Amino acid sequence: MTRRFTAALLATALILGAFVMTQPSRAQGPASKGFFSSLKVGQMVLIAPVYQDQAETMTMPLLSIRTYDDPGAWKPYLKHKIVEITDSYLTAQMADSPNPGEITDMRIPAHSVMALYHVKKGGKKPGVK
């Protein structure tokens, strides 16, 4: 009886230890979005090419992504809606497609984004009367 009890206790301890020690999978835990961690799905953004001297020779232009604290003032410029965010790419949907009735999605690799800008609301600066 004691051996059975000890074996059952040991098996329970091993199962419980394995359950506690396992790390959560990406689906269970909070997902790290890496470079895109400041963006949210459903957020309206402005995606624009960054013009450089070598822009003509580049096959894929570098892009900048801008977000705003006050999207109402910038609404005419916010043409892209974030649909999906991963560590390696971002999917954005064009708010106004060039062809009526079409929905255009863009998958943007992380290596083609040069900068993420966040424009905050202007207010009184400290020390200014």
N, C-alpha and C positions, 0 to 999 in steps of 0.2 A: 504493500500500500504506500509506503514511504517512497519507494522508487518511482512509482507512477506519479505521485504528487510532485516529486522533484523534477521528473521529466516534463510534466505538464507546465510547471512553473518556469522551467528553463525555456521551453518552446514559446510560451507566452512572452517572456522577457526578450527573446530574440526577435519575435515578430514586432513587439512594441518598439524595441530599439531600432529596427530597420525602418519602421514607419516614422519615427521621430527624426532619425538622422538623414532621411532622404531630402534633397533639395526640391523645392517646388519647380514644376516645369514652367516654361514661358507662358503657357496658357493659364496656369494657376496663379503665378506671381505677377507683380507689376512689371510691365514691359518697359525696358529701356529703349528709348528711341534715338539714343546717341545725339548726333548733330541736330536732329529735328525735335529735340525734347521740349522746346518752347512752343511748338505748334500744337494745335488741337484739331481733331477731325470736325468738320463743319465750319471751320473758321474761314472767313473771306480774306484773301491776301492779294498782293500785287506781285506778280512774277515778271521780271524784266531782265533782258540781257545786260551784262556789264560790258561796256565798250572799252576795248583796249587797242593798243597800236597793232597787235597781231590778230585782230578779230577776223580779218579777211582770210588768213591762212588756217584758221581753226575750223575743224569740221563740226564740232559741237561748241557753241558759245557758252561761256560761263554765265551763270544766272545769279541774280540777287532776289531774295524774297523779303517783302516788307509787310509788317503787320502794324496795326494802329490801335491805340487805346480808344480813340473816338472814330469808329468806322463810319458814322453818319456823315461826317464832313468829307470823307474821302471815298464815299460810296461810288461815284462815277469811275474811279480808278481801280477799284477792287473787282477784278474780272475773273478771279479764280477761287474756287472753293476746295478746301482740303478734303479728300475722300478717304485716303488711306495713308498711314505713316508706318514705316518700318525702319530698321537700322540702316539699310542700304539704299532705299529709294522712297520717294514721296509721290503719291498720285493726286493730281489736281484736276478738277473739272472746270471747263470754261463756262462762265455764267452766261455769256452771250456768244453762241457759236456762230461762225461766219455763215453757215447754212441753216436757215430756219427749220425747226423740227428735229435737229440733230443734237446729240449730247456728245461732246468731245472730251475725252479723258487724256491727260498727259502723265506719263510715268517719268519722273525726273530722278536720275541717279544722284546719290549724295555727292559724288566726286565732281559733278558739274555745277554745284551750287557754291559760289564764292563767298557769299555772306548772307546772314539773316539780320535784318534790321527791324527794330521795334521802336516805333515813333510814339512817344508818350504825350499826354495832354500837356499843353503849356499852362503854366500858372505863375504865380508870383515867385520870384527867385528870392532866396534868403538874403536879407540885407538891402533889398530894394524897397523904397517907400512909394 
